[in-house]
């Protein structure tokens, strides 16, 4: 086939792909897709899966110390859900042609990223409330948007995952509400938790639109339907009244309702901190990577045994 | 022995055993050898927490002192815990964890299978749910024992070491006293000495498939179900109980 013919065929593919997206149809694994689209999705989905798995660690930190049997069961169920989300999204990402083992290698080598928020420590029990309410709350805002994205397997995964995230966020808020109506010490724990988590949670939505290098293409391909700043604003607007309802103070002196825009105005986010954390220099980056690497390394003989056993059986 | 006092103790023994094992399962969360096992161990941990809550709640009701499941779980010291010692043994590695679940799980399975016919309706009901759970806990652990035993040289050595270290807690699984005797007479509890032969068969079958030899002789611990524990339990409890004890007025 000659060069102009190849280019013509390629253009037909591109046109068909763009038309599909414009018509609001999903792209499925066997459909033709631009290489850049595939790479972007693989990057997003693997990062998302890694975040679910690394995200088990800060909450896992309190499983053995949960203060009641009910709280222990709820937290364990939640962390188990996160593992399930990880598995589910890895499977979705595999439809783009990279297997889970390779994605995990990229995480363990530090090449792949995960959500910046999990590089912050969980220091008191109220952090379980703050993480559930705020981190999962932010995830819902992000993922509700992703549930309408153009890549079928990702969109469908998000619909299911959002249902579970809603339960997570509610259980977190319930912990906070409970602590705010509890003893003075409990109220102090709750306030301490939100003081530490509020700003890092706002950073979860990524850099402001002006500095978001991936956004243009992602929006064109309906991989991303709203900008970072839009989603962040949506999160703030829905969270502030929840905070007020339980009497917890959001640590932002500039936070105020603007009746004209019908949005909350808020203070300046320290994006230098975000940049530091996502480039490996947050409070727990080294710890999280060590925990994941240790689990992988300590489990190697188990995985090898399972493979060896399966191979023996296959020969029988 | 008065039935209610015996029954209270009987329930707390079951509940403590489930809870302490659940606590050990929680320690794995996020650190498993493969994501599927993180999910599996969390799942089993959840089942075990559920079992303990059911039996604690019933114990609290029998006691009629206004205590809750959490009061019983969080405000007793190590000498008052009545779990079998095998479940408090540390995770050490995945082979220890699976061997512990297997050796204890086989008995728990047989015990609940008998207790579904208990004349006490609450015990029968709680056991019915627990039986379903223990059926797959045993299946899951058995499959891993076989895989590890007949996997690589490394995995064989590790699971062999686990078996040899945990074996000393197996006679204790079958210990009984006047609590059991009082309840066996009234058709409430099960006579676990009658389950030994079947337990032996279940264990021997899996060990044979795993190419492991059943240990002979050696020390056998006694008395966990009356508060005589290993050094590990105190540490586990101090971690598990610290918040409610540090803030006794707080409701979580």
Interface residues (C-beta under 8 A of the other chain):
Chain A: X53 X56 X57 X60 X63 X64 X65 X66 X67 X68 X69 X70 X71 X72 X73 X76 X77 X79 X80 X83 X84 X86 X87 X90 X125 X178 X179 X182 X183 X185 X186 X291 X294 X295 X298 X299 X300 X301 X302 X303 X304 X305 X306 X308 X309 X312
Chain B: X19 X22 X23 X26 X27 X29 X30 X31 X32 X33 X34 X35 X36 X37 X38 X39 X42 X43 X45 X46 X49 X50 X52 X53 X56 X69 X70 X73 X74 X93 X94 X146 X147 X148 X150 X151 X152 X154 X155 X158 X239 X240 X242 X243 X244 X247 X249 X250 X251 X252
